[in-house]
Amino acid sequence: MSHHFLRFTDVHYSYPDGYEALRGVDFLITHGEKVALLGLNGAGKSTILLHSNGLLLPTSGEVNVGGIPVTKKTLSVVRQSVGMVFQNADDQLFMPTVEEDVAFGPLNMGLEGDEVERRVAMALDRVGASDLRKRSPLRLSGGQKKRVAIATVLSMEPSILVLDEPTAELDLEARRQVCGIVSAFQHTCVIATHDMDLARQLCDRAIVITDGRVTDDGPVGPVTAAFEQSV
């Protein structure tokens, strides 16, 4: 088994108000898999994604990334391996220019100038946004913001990419561009989505989350078909 894997073992999580969002989640995603997380609003999909890189830590159970348990002590290492793209790109873009946003992660990894420049150029090229380099993120379209948000993650060269509703509120052309970027990512990818067509287009496997539990897990075609019939 590759060391680039994501494992949840009996993961429970309760928010500060006492709401139990995850109730014993178990799954293993191995290197190179593209997996769709399916479920109704409030099922626990986004909570799972937030656990994957330590933005949330389990109330009990364990999240393991490539053999490293996700704890407060391992967050810096885990976040270099797991890159998360939020549903709202504005949550990730906060610097004056696009290039500064994309450079932020590598700089905080302690990388030197030439390596940071290489990564910024590589990431922007991979998302087709090199021409946006000097632009303010505030003045980008929704699709452009989404591509730049993905670039801020790709610049850290993660082995696992997790995306929360990556095509939500995008027009058809922006959706096509984002799908192309995700399809080209050659490592592990986890996508939380309500879009069954997107799941079938990009993923080989789907996991259904219902009330904080895994209720189905298997090939994307049969799982999405069963999920659509159930809702």
ChimeraX attribute file (.defattr): number of C-alpha atoms within 10 A of each C-alpha:
attribute: neighborCount
match mode: 1-to-1
recipient: residues
	/A:1	7
	/A:2	9
	/A:3	12
	/A:4	19
	/A:5	22
	/A:6	24
	/A:7	21
	/A:8	22
	/A:9	15
	/A:10	17
	/A:11	23
	/A:12	21
	/A:13	24
	/A:14	16
	/A:15	12
	/A:16	7
	/A:17	6
	/A:18	8
	/A:19	9
	/A:20	15
	/A:21	20
	/A:22	26
	/A:23	20
	/A:24	16
	/A:25	22
	/A:26	16
	/A:27	15
	/A:28	11
	/A:29	19
	/A:30	20
	/A:31	18
	/A:32	16
	/A:33	17
	/A:34	26
	/A:35	26
	/A:36	30
	/A:37	26
	/A:38	27
	/A:39	22
	/A:40	15
	/A:41	11
	/A:42	13
	/A:43	19
	/A:44	27
	/A:45	27
	/A:46	21
	/A:47	19
	/A:48	26
	/A:49	24
	/A:50	17
	/A:51	19
	/A:52	27
	/A:53	29
	/A:54	21
	/A:55	15
	/A:56	17
	/A:57	22
	/A:58	19
	/A:59	14
	/A:60	15
	/A:61	16
	/A:62	20
	/A:63	27
	/A:64	19
	/A:65	24
	/A:66	20
	/A:67	13
	/A:68	16
	/A:69	18
	/A:70	25
	/A:71	17
	/A:72	12
	/A:73	9
	/A:74	13
	/A:75	16
	/A:76	15
	/A:77	14
	/A:78	23
	/A:79	22
	/A:80	18
	/A:81	20
	/A:82	25
	/A:83	24
	/A:84	26
	/A:85	24
	/A:86	20
	/A:87	20
	/A:88	17
	/A:89	20
	/A:90	14
	/A:91	10
	/A:92	21
	/A:93	21
	/A:94	15
	/A:95	15
	/A:96	13
	/A:97	17
	/A:98	28
	/A:99	24
	/A:100	19
	/A:101	23
	/A:102	30
	/A:103	25
	/A:104	18
	/A:105	22
	/A:106	23
	/A:107	16
	/A:108	10
	/A:109	14
	/A:110	9
	/A:111	13
	/A:112	10
	/A:113	12
	/A:114	9
	/A:115	12
	/A:116	21
	/A:117	18
	/A:118	12
	/A:119	22
	/A:120	28
	/A:121	19
	/A:122	17
	/A:123	26
	/A:124	24
	/A:125	13
	/A:126	19
	/A:127	22
	/A:128	16
	/A:129	17
	/A:130	17
	/A:131	10
	/A:132	17
	/A:133	18
	/A:134	12
	/A:135	13
	/A:136	17
	/A:137	26
	/A:138	14
	/A:139	10
	/A:140	14
	/A:141	12
	/A:142	19
	/A:143	22
	/A:144	21
	/A:145	22
	/A:146	29
	/A:147	24
	/A:148	29
	/A:149	26
	/A:150	28
	/A:151	30
	/A:152	29
	/A:153	26
	/A:154	26
	/A:155	25
	/A:156	25
	/A:157	19
	/A:158	20
	/A:159	22
	/A:160	31
	/A:161	26
	/A:162	26
	/A:163	22
	/A:164	21
	/A:165	19
	/A:166	25
	/A:167	23
	/A:168	16
	/A:169	13
	/A:170	16
	/A:171	11
	/A:172	11
	/A:173	10
	/A:174	18
	/A:175	17
	/A:176	14
	/A:177	18
	/A:178	21
	/A:179	16
	/A:180	14
	/A:181	15
	/A:182	21
	/A:183	15
	/A:184	12
	/A:185	17
	/A:186	14
	/A:187	18
	/A:188	21
	/A:189	26
	/A:190	24
	/A:191	27
	/A:192	25
	/A:193	23
	/A:194	18
	/A:195	16
	/A:196	16
	/A:197	11
	/A:198	18
	/A:199	23
	/A:200	19
	/A:201	13
	/A:202	19
	/A:203	22
	/A:204	15
	/A:205	22
	/A:206	26
	/A:207	24
	/A:208	24
	/A:209	22
	/A:210	19
	/A:211	17
	/A:212	23
	/A:213	20
	/A:214	21
	/A:215	12
	/A:216	16
	/A:217	19
	/A:218	14
	/A:219	15
	/A:220	22
	/A:221	16
	/A:222	13
	/A:223	19
	/A:224	25
	/A:225	12
	/A:226	13
	/A:227	17
	/A:228	10
	/A:229	8
	/A:230	7
	/A:231	7
